[in-house]
Amino acid sequence: MDEYTDTEKLRSLFQTLRQTERPVSDIDPREFGKLEAEVGSLRAQVSALQRDVRELLELANKSRGGFWFGLSIAGLAGSVVSWFLQRWAP
């Protein structure tokens, strides 16, 4: 299912309603019910996407901290090796 099809359906229905300028009482209750169901579905999808994005952000922040810690350890190890080589290498 394409994620934009629901939005495009809603836009086309709203444009049709604007063009015909029907009174609110002329709206088909079934069509309105379908729209309500689609909006509810879209809200659920958006909230799921928000949770996923938050989880990804937390994971990115954790990995960024781990990267800097690893880089610090590698720098420390390199400086120790360099010090030993300068001290005892001919």
Secondary structure in CASP SS format (residue, H / E / C, confidence):
PFRMAT SS
TARGET T0000
AUTHOR 0000-0000-0000
METHOD secondary structure of the structure
MODEL  1
M C 1.00
D C 1.00
E C 1.00
Y C 1.00
T H 1.00
D H 1.00
T H 1.00
E H 1.00
K H 1.00
L H 1.00
R H 1.00
S H 1.00
L H 1.00
F H 1.00
Q H 1.00
T H 1.00
L H 1.00
R H 1.00
Q H 1.00
T H 1.00
E C 1.00
R C 1.00
P C 1.00
V H 1.00
S H 1.00
D H 1.00
I C 1.00
D C 1.00
P H 1.00
R H 1.00
E H 1.00
F H 1.00
G H 1.00
K H 1.00
L H 1.00
E H 1.00
A H 1.00
E H 1.00
V H 1.00
G H 1.00
S H 1.00
L H 1.00
R H 1.00
A H 1.00
Q H 1.00
V H 1.00
S H 1.00
A H 1.00
L H 1.00
Q H 1.00
R H 1.00
D H 1.00
V H 1.00
R H 1.00
E H 1.00
L H 1.00
L H 1.00
E H 1.00
L H 1.00
A H 1.00
N H 1.00
K H 1.00
S H 1.00
R H 1.00
G H 1.00
G H 1.00
F H 1.00
W H 1.00
F H 1.00
G H 1.00
L H 1.00
S H 1.00
I H 1.00
A H 1.00
G H 1.00
L H 1.00
A H 1.00
G H 1.00
S H 1.00
V H 1.00
V H 1.00
S H 1.00
W H 1.00
F H 1.00
L H 1.00
Q H 1.00
R H 1.00
W H 1.00
A C 1.00
P C 1.00
END
